[in-house]
């Protein structure tokens, strides 16, 4: 089952926009910087679930819960002709898992001559540190994680070349969902804060952003979920920019995203649909993405079990 963590997958194609920027970076150092930026973008909006380690990252910004005793996972993104992201490049990810079900290493291949390798370190079953090194002279990237007694991540720190680049401090409600996220720069100065109010009865949440002075910034994000925790509707508004959008998501019985589109429907709006193939255990091994009924991207997943 997908958690509410997946609710921003097609939020007005925000992830796709960031992904496009990500692919346009020309050096691996910038790729590493963008990785941190993307991680922050996702975590800002995903104000819902405690960290889950055993997931497959997908090139489209989604994540898949995986089943079984996994030894190795290879994720390959085949170049498409997306209208939203016309210059998508091939992407490949290889991750290795130990017998305890923990990811211990990962290799990301962004292009023919650009890749990085990451090692993961655990304590009490939780990732406490990861170190990423590239095949160039780019600085080392190190991420540290600290948790509370309920295994919720309460502090995240990112270092470039052993110097603190940014820090995130998170507070949770009694159910383990994020309600306050504070973001600091490398000098420890508060940059901004995200506050989320969750309405469990109506299965919805709303997130506002505040500047370092504690003043409410323009805009809000509101999400509504189904009984399985899937985001079925989101509203994003920035009044000063006169921007407002509503995104609708539809899912299959396995809680996989099938369709996403914006309201009101117009000829200019793109309807994104997905088709999946599964292995015998029930893990996704193929994902096809369509835009207005045209195949634009294919993701192949090869899973080796112990």
Residue pairs with C-beta under 8 A, 6 or more apart in sequence:
1 65
1 228
1 229
1 255
2 65
2 228
2 229
2 230
2 251
2 255
2 256
3 48
3 49
3 52
3 229
4 46
4 48
4 49
4 177
4 205
4 223
4 225
4 229
4 230
4 231
5 46
5 48
5 49
5 52
5 63
6 46
6 62
6 63
6 230
6 231
6 257
7 45
7 46
7 48
7 223
7 225
7 230
7 231
7 234
8 14
8 15
8 42
8 45
8 46
8 223
8 231
8 234
9 15
9 60
9 61
9 62
9 231
9 249
9 257
9 260
10 16
10 247
10 249
10 257
10 260
10 272
11 45
11 221
11 234
11 236
11 247
12 234
12 236
12 245
12 247
12 262
13 84
13 270
14 41
14 45
15 41
15 42
15 60
15 61
16 60
16 61
16 82
16 84
16 85
18 37
18 38
18 41
18 61
19 38
19 59
19 60
19 61
19 85
20 84
20 85
20 87
20 88
21 34
22 31
22 34
22 35
22 38
23 85
23 87
23 88
23 89
23 110
24 87
25 31
25 33
25 34
27 114
27 136
27 138
28 110
28 114
28 115
28 116
28 134
28 135
28 136
28 138
29 134
29 136
29 138
29 139
31 110
31 114
31 116
31 134
32 116
32 132
32 134
32 138
32 139
32 141
32 160
33 160
35 132
35 141
36 141
36 158
36 165
36 166
40 166
40 168
40 183
42 61
43 156
43 168
43 181
44 181
44 183
44 194
44 207
44 209
45 207
45 221
46 178
47 177
47 178
47 179
47 181
47 194
47 196
47 198
47 205
47 207
48 177
48 178
48 198
48 205
48 229
49 176
49 177
49 229
50 150
50 151
50 152
50 153
50 172
50 176
50 177
51 126
51 127
51 145
51 151
51 152
51 153
52 65
53 102
53 103
53 126
53 127
54 65
54 66
54 70
54 101
54 102
54 103
55 63
55 64
55 65
55 66
56 63
56 64
56 66
56 73
56 75
56 283
56 284
56 301
57 63
57 75
57 93
58 64
58 75
58 287
58 299
59 75
59 77
59 91
59 93
59 297
59 299
60 287
60 289
60 297
60 299
62 257
64 283
64 284
64 301
66 73
66 283
66 303
67 281
67 282
67 283
68 281
68 283
68 303
68 305
69 99
69 101
69 305
69 306
70 97
70 101
70 303
70 304
70 305
70 306
71 96
71 97
71 304
71 305
71 306
72 94
72 95
72 96
72 97
72 303
72 304
73 93
73 94
73 95
73 97
73 301
73 302
73 303
73 304
74 92
74 93
74 94
74 301
74 302
74 303
75 91
75 92
75 93
75 94
75 299
75 300
75 301
76 90
76 91
76 92
76 93
76 299
76 300
76 301
76 302
77 88
77 90
77 91
77 92
77 297
77 298
77 299
78 90
78 297
78 298
78 299
78 300
79 88
79 89
79 90
79 297
80 88
80 289
80 295
80 296
80 297
80 298
81 294
81 296
82 88
82 289
82 291
82 296
82 297
83 270
83 291
83 292
83 296
84 270
84 272
84 291
88 297
89 110
89 111
90 111
91 108
91 109
91 110
92 108
92 109
93 106
93 107
93 108
93 109
94 106
94 107
94 109
95 103
95 105
95 106
95 107
96 103
96 104
96 105
96 106
97 103
97 104
98 104
99 306
100 125
102 120
102 122
102 125
103 120
104 119
104 120
105 117
105 118
105 119
105 120
106 117
106 118
106 120
107 115
107 116
107 117
107 118
108 115
108 116
108 117
108 118
109 115
110 116
113 135
114 134
114 135
114 136
115 134
115 135
116 132
116 133
116 134
116 135
116 138
116 141
117 132
117 133
117 134
118 130
118 131
118 132
118 133
119 130
119 131
120 127
120 129
120 130
121 127
121 128
121 129
121 130
121 131
122 128
126 145
126 147
126 151
127 145
128 144
128 145
128 146
129 142
129 143
129 144
129 145
130 142
130 143
131 140
131 141
131 142
132 140
132 141
132 142
132 143
133 140
133 141
139 160
139 161
140 159
140 160
140 161
140 162
141 158
141 159
141 160
142 158
142 159
142 162
143 156
143 157
143 158
143 159
144 155
144 156
144 157
144 158
144 159
145 153
145 155
145 156
146 153
146 154
146 155
146 156
147 153
147 154
148 154
148 172
150 172
150 176
152 170
152 172
152 176
153 170
154 169
154 170
154 171
154 172
155 167
155 168
155 169
155 170
156 167
156 168
156 170
157 164
157 166
157 167
157 168
158 164
158 165
158 166
158 167
159 165
163 186
164 186
165 186
166 183
166 184
166 185
166 186
167 183
167 184
167 185
167 186
167 188
168 181
168 182
168 183
168 184
169 181
169 182
169 184
170 178
170 180
170 181
170 182
171 178
171 179
171 180
171 181
172 178
172 179
173 179
173 198
175 200
177 196
177 198
178 196
179 195
179 196
179 197
179 198
180 193
180 194
180 195
180 196
181 193
181 194
181 196
182 190
182 193
183 190
183 191
183 192
183 193
183 194
184 190
184 191
185 191
189 212
190 212
191 212
192 209
192 210
192 211
192 212
192 217
193 209
193 210
193 214
194 207
194 208
194 209
194 210
195 207
195 208
195 209
195 210
196 205
196 206
196 207
196 208
197 205
197 206
198 204
198 205
199 205
202 224
203 224
203 225
203 226
203 227
204 222
204 223
204 224
204 225
205 222
205 223
206 220
206 221
206 222
206 223
207 220
207 221
207 222
208 216
208 217
208 219
208 220
209 216
209 217
209 219
210 216
210 217
211 217
218 238
218 239
218 240
218 241
219 236
219 237
219 238
219 239
219 241
220 235
220 236
220 237
221 234
221 235
221 236
222 234
222 235
222 236
223 231
223 233
223 234
223 235
224 231
224 232
224 233
224 234
225 231
225 232
226 232
226 251
228 251
228 255
230 249
230 251
230 255
230 257
231 249
232 248
232 249
232 250
232 251
233 246
233 247
233 248
233 249
234 246
234 247
234 249
235 244
235 245
235 246
236 243
236 244
236 245
236 247
237 243
237 244
237 245
238 244
245 262
246 262
246 263
247 260
247 261
247 262
247 263
248 260
248 261
248 262
248 263
249 257
249 259
249 260
250 257
250 258
250 259
250 260
251 257
251 258
252 258
252 276
254 282
256 274
256 276
256 284
257 274
258 273
258 274
259 271
259 272
259 273
259 274
260 271
260 272
261 269
261 270
261 271
261 272
262 269
270 291
270 292
271 291
271 292
272 289
272 290
272 291
273 289
273 290
273 293
274 287
274 288
274 289
274 290
275 287
275 288
275 290
276 284
276 286
276 287
276 288
277 284
277 285
277 286
278 284
278 285
279 285
279 303
281 305
283 301
283 303
284 301
285 300
285 301
285 302
285 303
286 298
286 299
286 300
286 301
287 298
287 299
287 301
288 295
288 297
288 298
288 299
289 295
289 296
289 297
289 298
289 299
290 296
